[in-house]
Amino acid sequence: MAWDAVTGATAYQVGLYVDGVLVAGRMTSDLAHAVTAQELVQLGGPWAAMDVKVSAVTANYQVGAAAVLTVTTPPLPAPGGLVVAGMLTAAAVLTWQPVAGATGYVLLLGDSEGFSPADGIQVYSGTVASAVVAMDATPPYLRYFRVAATDAVARELADLTWSAAVAVVDATNGLVTHTGALIITEAGSPLAIA
């Protein structure tokens, strides 16, 4: 970051704050200061948000009011193309499109189409854009999945960007599932269409 010179200043105090706590600071006579990605990692970051505060310092060490710049790192977009790629005897195979810059993915299982991350159960966390998820033969047979991409920034599940839910019917209950529009059949007779 860079700033304009302040009349009477002999130095500038630069501080990096996360959640109001000073993480790193230095004095400089320069009108700019840079922090590398490697330095952020060494400091415990990167973070979803951080404040950079710059104050002018006079020759007799009087510190002026700080100018504050808030730097935010938004979460990655949700992976697209979440689909049920297949059903195994007691598991569902899910795939999705990779997201540029992702260091991993989190897959949640929920009981309703609009389930929130707080209501879901984490069934996969890894670096591959696919997962084999065990399904059990206990109700509810209709379940939903959502996926999110993760990056180097530590975030709560609620702060990630989640895909739309995809429905899966447990194949171990004797029902047959199809991708696309959900049609549930038993011995060829429609039970429900969603």
Phi and psi in degrees as GROMACS dihedral restraints (atoms count N, CA, C in turn):
[ dihedral_restraints ]
;  ai    aj    ak    al  type     phi  dphi    fc
    3     4     5     6     1  -132.5    20    10
    4     5     6     7     1   158.0    20    10
    6     7     8     9     1  -147.4    20    10
    7     8     9    10     1   164.5    20    10
    9    10    11    12     1   -81.6    20    10
   10    11    12    13     1   152.0    20    10
   12    13    14    15     1   -65.8    20    10
   13    14    15    16     1   146.1    20    10
   15    16    17    18     1  -109.8    20    10
   16    17    18    19     1   129.4    20    10
   18    19    20    21     1   -58.1    20    10
   19    20    21    22     1   129.8    20    10
   21    22    23    24     1    88.1    20    10
   22    23    24    25     1    -7.5    20    10
   24    25    26    27     1   -81.1    20    10
   25    26    27    28     1   136.4    20    10
   27    28    29    30     1  -106.1    20    10
   28    29    30    31     1   -14.9    20    10
   30    31    32    33     1  -158.7    20    10
   31    32    33    34     1   172.0    20    10
   33    34    35    36     1  -132.7    20    10
   34    35    36    37     1   135.8    20    10
   36    37    38    39     1   -96.8    20    10
   37    38    39    40     1   122.1    20    10
   39    40    41    42     1  -116.5    20    10
   40    41    42    43     1   128.3    20    10
   42    43    44    45     1  -130.8    20    10
   43    44    45    46     1   141.8    20    10
   45    46    47    48     1  -108.8    20    10
   46    47    48    49     1   119.9    20    10
   48    49    50    51     1  -119.0    20    10
   49    50    51    52     1   137.7    20    10
   51    52    53    54     1  -125.2    20    10
   52    53    54    55     1   122.3    20    10
   54    55    56    57     1    53.2    20    10
   55    56    57    58     1    38.3    20    10
   57    58    59    60     1    80.3    20    10
   58    59    60    61     1    -0.3    20    10
   60    61    62    63     1  -104.3    20    10
   61    62    63    64     1   131.3    20    10
   63    64    65    66     1   -67.5    20    10
   64    65    66    67     1   121.1    20    10
   66    67    68    69     1   -98.4    20    10
   67    68    69    70     1   -38.0    20    10
   69    70    71    72     1  -155.6    20    10
   70    71    72    73     1   150.0    20    10
   72    73    74    75     1  -154.2    20    10
   73    74    75    76     1   157.8    20    10
   75    76    77    78     1  -160.5    20    10
   76    77    78    79     1   160.9    20    10
   78    79    80    81     1  -105.1    20    10
   79    80    81    82     1   140.6    20    10
   81    82    83    84     1  -147.4    20    10
   82    83    84    85     1   152.1    20    10
   84    85    86    87     1   -97.3    20    10
   85    86    87    88     1    -4.6    20    10
   87    88    89    90     1   -74.8    20    10
   88    89    90    91     1   164.5    20    10
   90    91    92    93     1  -103.3    20    10
   91    92    93    94     1    22.5    20    10
   93    94    95    96     1  -158.1    20    10
   94    95    96    97     1   156.0    20    10
   96    97    98    99     1  -150.7    20    10
   97    98    99   100     1   136.1    20    10
   99   100   101   102     1  -123.5    20    10
  100   101   102   103     1   146.5    20    10
  102   103   104   105     1  -126.7    20    10
  103   104   105   106     1   128.5    20    10
  105   106   107   108     1   -81.6    20    10
  106   107   108   109     1   164.2    20    10
  108   109   110   111     1   -61.0    20    10
  109   110   111   112     1   -38.2    20    10
  111   112   113   114     1   -63.9    20    10
  112   113   114   115     1   -40.5    20    10
  114   115   116   117     1   -64.9    20    10
  115   116   117   118     1   -38.7    20    10
  117   118   119   120     1   -60.8    20    10
  118   119   120   121     1   -42.3    20    10
  120   121   122   123     1   -63.1    20    10
  121   122   123   124     1   -42.5    20    10
  123   124   125   126     1   -63.5    20    10
  124   125   126   127     1   -27.6    20    10
  126   127   128   129     1   -84.3    20    10
  127   128   129   130     1    -6.1    20    10
  129   130   131   132     1   107.7    20    10
  130   131   132   133     1     1.4    20    10
  132   133   134   135     1   -95.8    20    10
  133   134   135   136     1  -164.2    20    10
  135   136   137   138     1   -75.6    20    10
  136   137   138   139     1   167.1    20    10
  138   139   140   141     1  -121.8    20    10
  139   140   141   142     1   160.2    20    10
  141   142   143   144     1   -66.8    20    10
  142   143   144   145     1   -31.3    20    10
  144   145   146   147     1  -151.4    20    10
  145   146   147   148     1   144.0    20    10
  147   148   149   150     1  -150.1    20    10
  148   149   150   151     1   152.3    20    10
  150   151   152   153     1  -108.1    20    10
  151   152   153   154     1   134.8    20    10
  153   154   155   156     1  -109.6    20    10
  154   155   156   157     1   121.9    20    10
  156   157   158   159     1  -114.4    20    10
  157   158   159   160     1   131.7    20    10
  159   160   161   162     1  -123.9    20    10
  160   161   162   163     1   128.4    20    10
  162   163   164   165     1  -126.5    20    10
  163   164   165   166     1   141.4    20    10
  165   166   167   168     1   -79.8    20    10
  166   167   168   169     1   141.8    20    10
  168   169   170   171     1  -122.5    20    10
  169   170   171   172     1   129.6    20    10
  171   172   173   174     1   -87.8    20    10
  172   173   174   175     1   174.4    20    10
  174   175   176   177     1   -59.7    20    10
  175   176   177   178     1   -30.8    20    10
  177   178   179   180     1   -96.8    20    10
  178   179   180   181     1    23.5    20    10
  180   181   182   183     1    64.9    20    10
  181   182   183   184     1    28.3    20    10
  183   184   185   186     1   -79.5    20    10
  184   185   186   187     1   126.6    20    10
  186   187   188   189     1  -101.4    20    10
  187   188   189   190     1   125.8    20    10
  189   190   191   192     1   -81.4    20    10
  190   191   192   193     1   177.0    20    10
  192   193   194   195     1   -62.8    20    10
  193   194   195   196     1   148.2    20    10
  195   196   197   198     1   -87.5    20    10
  196   197   198   199     1   139.5    20    10
  198   199   200   201     1   -89.8    20    10
  199   200   201   202     1   134.7    20    10
  201   202   203   204     1  -118.5    20    10
  202   203   204   205     1   131.9    20    10
  204   205   206   207     1  -120.7    20    10
  205   206   207   208     1   121.4    20    10
  207   208   209   210     1   -94.0    20    10
  208   209   210   211     1   125.4    20    10
  210   211   212   213     1  -109.4    20    10
  211   212   213   214     1   124.3    20    10
  213   214   215   216     1  -118.2    20    10
  214   215   216   217     1   148.7    20    10
  216   217   218   219     1  -118.8    20    10
  217   218   219   220     1   103.2    20    10
  219   220   221   222     1   -68.7    20    10
  220   221   222   223     1   155.9    20    10
  222   223   224   225     1   -67.3    20    10
  223   224   225   226     1   158.7    20    10
  225   226   227   228     1   -65.3    20    10
  226   227   228   229     1   158.0    20    10
  228   229   230   231     1   -67.7    20    10
  229   230   231   232     1   160.8    20    10
  231   232   233   234     1   -68.6    20    10
  232   233   234   235     1   142.8    20    10
  234   235   236   237     1   -62.8    20    10
  235   236   237   238     1   142.5    20    10
  237   238   239   240     1   -95.4    20    10
  238   239   240   241     1   168.7    20    10
  240   241   242   243     1    69.7    20    10
  241   242   243   244     1    28.9    20    10
  243   244   245   246     1   -66.1    20    10
  244   245   246   247     1   120.1    20    10
  246   247   248   249     1  -140.2    20    10
  247   248   249   250     1   159.0    20    10
  249   250   251   252     1   -85.9    20    10
  250   251   252   253     1   108.7    20    10
  252   253   254   255     1   -82.2    20    10
  253   254   255   256     1   -17.0    20    10
  255   256   257   258     1   175.6    20    10
  256   257   258   259     1   165.3    20    10
  258   259   260   261     1  -122.4    20    10
  259   260   261   262     1   135.8    20    10
  261   262   263   264     1  -106.2    20    10
  262   263   264   265     1  -176.4    20    10
  264   265   266   267     1   -54.5    20    10
  265   266   267   268     1   -45.6    20    10
  267   268   269   270     1  -137.6    20    10
  268   269   270   271     1    35.4    20    10
  270   271   272   273     1  -156.3    20    10
  271   272   273   274     1   156.7    20    10
  273   274   275   276     1  -112.0    20    10
  274   275   276   277     1   140.4    20    10
  276   277   278   279     1  -104.4    20    10
  277   278   279   280     1   117.6    20    10
  279   280   281   282     1  -114.7    20    10
  280   281   282   283     1   142.3    20    10
  282   283   284   285     1  -133.9    20    10
  283   284   285   286     1   159.7    20    10
  285   286   287   288     1  -154.0    20    10
  286   287   288   289     1   169.2    20    10
  288   289   290   291     1   -81.8    20    10
  289   290   291   292     1   136.4    20    10
  291   292   293   294     1   -63.0    20    10
  292   293   294   295     1   153.1    20    10
  294   295   296   297     1  -112.2    20    10
  295   296   297   298     1   130.4    20    10
  297   298   299   300     1   -59.8    20    10
  298   299   300   301     1   132.3    20    10
  300   301   302   303     1    87.1    20    10
  301   302   303   304     1    -3.4    20    10
  303   304   305   306     1   -73.7    20    10
  304   305   306   307     1   138.5    20    10
  306   307   308   309     1  -100.8    20    10
  307   308   309   310     1    -9.4    20    10
  309   310   311   312     1  -178.8    20    10
  310   311   312   313     1  -178.1    20    10
  312   313   314   315     1  -139.8    20    10
  313   314   315   316     1   151.1    20    10
  315   316   317   318     1  -126.2    20    10
  316   317   318   319     1   130.8    20    10
  318   319   320   321     1  -115.8    20    10
  319   320   321   322     1   129.0    20    10
  321   322   323   324     1  -113.5    20    10
  322   323   324   325     1   147.8    20    10
  324   325   326   327     1  -112.3    20    10
  325   326   327   328     1   134.4    20    10
  327   328   329   330     1  -139.4    20    10
  328   329   330   331     1   167.6    20    10
  330   331   332   333     1   -95.8    20    10
  331   332   333   334     1    -8.9    20    10
  333   334   335   336     1  -136.6    20    10
  334   335   336   337     1   156.2    20    10
  336   337   338   339     1   -60.9    20    10
  337   338   339   340     1   -36.6    20    10
  339   340   341   342     1   -97.4    20    10
  340   341   342   343     1    26.5    20    10
  342   343   344   345     1   -63.5    20    10
  343   344   345   346     1   145.4    20    10
  345   346   347   348     1   -91.8    20    10
  346   347   348   349     1   162.2    20    10
  348   349   350   351     1   -55.5    20    10
  349   350   351   352     1   -33.8    20    10
  351   352   353   354     1   -66.4    20    10
  352   353   354   355     1   -26.7    20    10
  354   355   356   357     1   -93.0    20    10
  355   356   357   358     1    -8.4    20    10
  357   358   359   360     1   -90.2    20    10
  358   359   360   361     1   166.0    20    10
  360   361   362   363     1  -113.3    20    10
  361   362   363   364     1   126.2    20    10
  363   364   365   366     1   -73.3    20    10
  364   365   366   367     1   119.6    20    10
  366   367   368   369     1  -113.3    20    10
  367   368   369   370     1    -8.1    20    10
  369   370   371   372     1  -156.1    20    10
  370   371   372   373     1   138.8    20    10
  372   373   374   375     1  -146.0    20    10
  373   374   375   376     1   114.6    20    10
  375   376   377   378     1  -170.3    20    10
  376   377   378   379     1  -174.1    20    10
  378   379   380   381     1  -100.7    20    10
  379   380   381   382     1    -9.3    20    10
  381   382   383   384     1   -93.5    20    10
  382   383   384   385     1   143.2    20    10
  384   385   386   387     1   -86.1    20    10
  385   386   387   388     1    47.3    20    10
  387   388   389   390     1  -164.3    20    10
  388   389   390   391     1   158.8    20    10
  390   391   392   393     1  -153.7    20    10
  391   392   393   394     1   146.7    20    10
  393   394   395   396     1  -107.3    20    10
  394   395   396   397     1   118.1    20    10
  396   397   398   399     1  -115.6    20    10
  397   398   399   400     1   124.8    20    10
  399   400   401   402     1   -63.8    20    10
  400   401   402   403     1   137.6    20    10
  402   403   404   405     1  -118.6    20    10
  403   404   405   406     1   138.9    20    10
  405   406   407   408     1  -107.8    20    10
  406   407   408   409     1   167.1    20    10
  408   409   410   411     1   -94.8    20    10
  409   410   411   412     1    32.7    20    10
  411   412   413   414     1  -108.4    20    10
  412   413   414   415     1   146.2    20    10
  414   415   416   417     1   -60.6    20    10
  415   416   417   418     1   152.6    20    10
  417   418   419   420     1   -79.7    20    10
  418   419   420   421     1   142.9    20    10
  420   421   422   423     1   -77.7    20    10
  421   422   423   424     1   -27.5    20    10
  423   424   425   426     1   -89.9    20    10
  424   425   426   427     1   120.5    20    10
  426   427   428   429     1  -130.7    20    10
  427   428   429   430     1   166.2    20    10
  429   430   431   432     1  -129.8    20    10
  430   431   432   433     1   149.2    20    10
  432   433   434   435     1  -126.1    20    10
  433   434   435   436     1   146.8    20    10
  435   436   437   438     1  -137.0    20    10
  436   437   438   439     1   147.7    20    10
  438   439   440   441     1  -128.1    20    10
  439   440   441   442     1   149.3    20    10
  441   442   443   444     1  -138.6    20    10
  442   443   444   445     1   150.9    20    10
  444   445   446   447     1   -93.9    20    10
  445   446   447   448     1   144.8    20    10
  447   448   449   450     1  -115.6    20    10
  448   449   450   451     1   158.2    20    10
  450   451   452   453     1  -133.0    20    10
  451   452   453   454     1  -163.6    20    10
  453   454   455   456     1   -69.2    20    10
  454   455   456   457     1   -16.2    20    10
  456   457   458   459     1   -80.6    20    10
  457   458   459   460     1   127.4    20    10
  459   460   461   462     1   -74.3    20    10
  460   461   462   463     1   121.0    20    10
  462   463   464   465     1  -133.9    20    10
  463   464   465   466     1   154.3    20    10
  465   466   467   468     1   -73.3    20    10
  466   467   468   469     1   154.8    20    10
  468   469   470   471     1   -56.1    20    10
  469   470   471   472     1   -37.8    20    10
  471   472   473   474     1   -65.5    20    10
  472   473   474   475     1   -20.0    20    10
  474   475   476   477     1   -91.9    20    10
  475   476   477   478     1    -2.0    20    10
  477   478   479   480     1   -83.9    20    10
  478   479   480   481     1   163.9    20    10
  480   481   482   483     1   -97.7    20    10
  481   482   483   484     1   117.7    20    10
  483   484   485   486     1  -100.5    20    10
  484   485   486   487     1   147.6    20    10
  486   487   488   489     1   -72.7    20    10
  487   488   489   490     1   167.1    20    10
  489   490   491   492     1   -66.4    20    10
  490   491   492   493     1   155.6    20    10
  492   493   494   495     1   -77.0    20    10
  493   494   495   496     1   146.4    20    10
  495   496   497   498     1  -118.0    20    10
  496   497   498   499     1   137.4    20    10
  498   499   500   501     1   -88.4    20    10
  499   500   501   502     1   143.8    20    10
  501   502   503   504     1  -137.7    20    10
  502   503   504   505     1   134.5    20    10
  504   505   506   507     1  -102.9    20    10
  505   506   507   508     1   132.3    20    10
  507   508   509   510     1   -60.8    20    10
  508   509   510   511     1   116.9    20    10
  510   511   512   513     1   -70.3    20    10
  511   512   513   514     1   -16.2    20    10
  513   514   515   516     1   -78.1    20    10
  514   515   516   517     1    -4.6    20    10
  516   517   518   519     1   -94.5    20    10
  517   518   519   520     1    11.4    20    10
  519   520   521   522     1    86.9    20    10
  520   521   522   523     1     1.1    20    10
  522   523   524   525     1   -93.6    20    10
  523   524   525   526     1   161.9    20    10
  525   526   527   528     1  -112.7    20    10
  526   527   528   529     1   138.0    20    10
  528   529   530   531     1  -115.3    20    10
  529   530   531   532     1   155.5    20    10
  531   532   533   534     1  -133.1    20    10
  532   533   534   535     1   145.7    20    10
  534   535   536   537     1   -78.0    20    10
  535   536   537   538     1   165.8    20    10
  537   538   539   540     1    88.4    20    10
  538   539   540   541     1  -140.9    20    10
  540   541   542   543     1   -61.2    20    10
  541   542   543   544     1   137.7    20    10
  543   544   545   546     1   -84.4    20    10
  544   545   546   547     1   116.6    20    10
  546   547   548   549     1  -124.3    20    10
  547   548   549   550     1   122.1    20    10
  549   550   551   552     1  -107.3    20    10
  550   551   552   553     1   127.6    20    10
  552   553   554   555     1  -130.8    20    10
  553   554   555   556     1   154.3    20    10
  555   556   557   558     1  -134.2    20    10
  556   557   558   559     1   119.4    20    10
  558   559   560   561     1    54.5    20    10
  559   560   561   562     1    35.7    20    10
  561   562   563   564     1    85.8    20    10
  562   563   564   565     1    -5.2    20    10
  564   565   566   567     1   -99.1    20    10
  565   566   567   568     1   130.3    20    10
  567   568   569   570     1   -64.7    20    10
  568   569   570   571     1   132.0    20    10
  570   571   572   573     1  -101.6    20    10
  571   572   573   574     1   -37.8    20    10
  573   574   575   576     1  -158.1    20    10
  574   575   576   577     1   147.4    20    10
  576   577   578   579     1  -128.5    20    10
  577   578   579   580     1   126.1    20    10
